[in-house]
Amino acid sequence: MMNSYHANVRAQQRGIPPLVVDWLERFGEEVYDHRGCIVLHFSKRSVRSLERNVGREPVRRMSEYLRCYAVLTTDGKVITVGKRFKHLRH
């Protein structure tokens, strides 16, 4: 998927490595925000899938980034990324 300029700037400002954005795109769970966008985040199920695919140790080392999320347009372009501090409402 393609990232917007804004998403790249926000990821850099917030210290979110490109690898984490890639993991979100590949393994993140989708939640619709009812405003026309899709929010990707790591759920327990998606973390287990991530561990099966890349290994438990790399996921453990990157565990501080498992609170991250990405907001996508309906056509798959990443608009922004960030870190959750509160529970994601469904």
C-alpha positions in Angstrom: 0.0 0.0 0.0 1.0 3.6 -0.5 1.6 6.1 2.3 0.7 9.7 2.0 3.3 12.4 2.7 1.4 13.3 5.9 1.5 9.6 7.1 5.3 9.5 6.5 5.9 12.7 8.4 3.6 11.6 11.3 5.4 8.2 11.5 8.7 9.9 11.7 7.5 12.5 14.3 6.0 9.8 16.4 8.9 7.4 16.2 7.0 4.7 14.4 9.3 2.5 12.2 8.2 1.7 8.6 8.3 -2.0 9.6 5.4 -1.4 12.1 3.3 0.3 9.4 4.0 -2.7 7.1 2.9 -5.1 9.8 -0.3 -3.1 10.4 -1.1 -3.3 6.6 -0.4 -7.0 6.5 -1.7 -8.2 9.9 -3.7 -5.4 11.5 -7.4 -5.8 12.2 -9.7 -3.4 10.3 -12.3 -1.3 12.1 -14.5 1.2 10.1 -14.6 4.6 11.7 -18.1 5.5 10.2 -16.5 8.6 8.7 -15.3 6.9 5.5 -12.0 5.6 6.7 -10.6 2.3 7.9 -8.5 2.1 11.1 -5.9 -0.7 11.3 -4.8 -1.8 14.8 -3.2 -4.9 16.4 -5.7 -7.1 18.2 -4.9 -10.3 20.1 -5.7 -12.3 17.0 -3.6 -10.2 14.7 -0.6 -10.3 17.1 -0.8 -14.1 17.2 -0.9 -14.2 13.4 2.1 -11.8 13.3 4.0 -14.1 15.7 3.3 -17.1 13.5 4.6 -15.3 10.4 7.6 -13.4 11.7 8.4 -15.2 15.0 7.7 -14.5 18.6 11.1 -12.9 19.4 10.9 -10.0 16.8 7.3 -9.2 18.0 8.4 -9.2 21.6 11.2 -6.8 20.8 8.8 -4.5 19.0 6.1 -4.8 21.6 6.1 -1.1 22.4 4.7 -0.5 18.9 1.7 -2.9 19.2 -0.4 0.1 20.4 0.1 1.8 17.0 -2.7 2.3 14.5 -3.0 3.4 10.9 -5.9 5.3 9.2 -6.5 4.3 5.6 -8.8 5.6 2.9 -11.2 3.1 1.4 -8.9 2.6 -1.6 -6.0 1.6 0.7 -3.9 4.7 1.0 -2.4 5.3 4.5 -3.5 8.8 5.7 -1.9 8.9 9.1 -0.4 6.7 11.8 -0.2 7.1 15.6 -0.1 5.4 19.0 -3.2 4.6 21.0 -3.5 5.8 24.5 -7.1 4.8 25.0 -9.2 1.8 24.1 -10.3 1.7 20.4 -14.1 2.0 20.2 -15.8 -0.2 17.7 
